[in-house]
Amino acid sequence: MNYAEKIMARKSSGTDQLVSAREVLKTAKTAAELRAAQAVLFPLELGISIERTAKVIGRSVRWTCSQRTRYGRIARGEEKAPRTKRELRNRAIATLEQEAQILSEILVGSAQGRVVVVPPLKEKIEERLDKPVALSTIYRMLARHGWRKLAPDTAHPQGKARCAKIGKN
């Protein structure tokens, strides 16, 4: 009987996730992904207890156990993987597909090179969504779908170049 068998009360489950956990261990982009893979791998490959695994990865025993079970559910397809903050869009007024559809309907003439004027556009979007929308939201929506300002205004239309030149000196 080896050391691992003496310490552990029962065999760890999750051998079916070993291959994917090894892959995640190599390609993890965040500390949370790395710790989740370690929570699966350490008890299975090194034969250490959940308590020691928790200590090694710097989390509580409860967190380590829940990560192991969550990892298994995700691997079996019973649960979706956690999404990043950017993917959540918690306060979105519409889905990205709805935004794209609304903009394509409203900006028909603008696609042929016409200038996009945002304030009148705001009213049309509010009509489609049936709720008030801030101007900054319209600008962000346009930016998300590739409608950025192509060239910034370098001078005020009523400005005088001579006065500006004198003011700089």
Secondary structure, DSSP 8 states (H G I E B T S, - for coil): --HHHHH-SS--S-GGGHHHHHHHHHH--SHHHHHHHHHHHIIIII---HHHHHHHHTS-HHHHHHHHHHHHHHHHTSS-----HHHH-TT-SS-HHHHHHHHHHHTTTGGGT----HHHHHHHHHHHHTS---HHHHHHHHHHTT---SS---S-TT--HHHHHHHH-
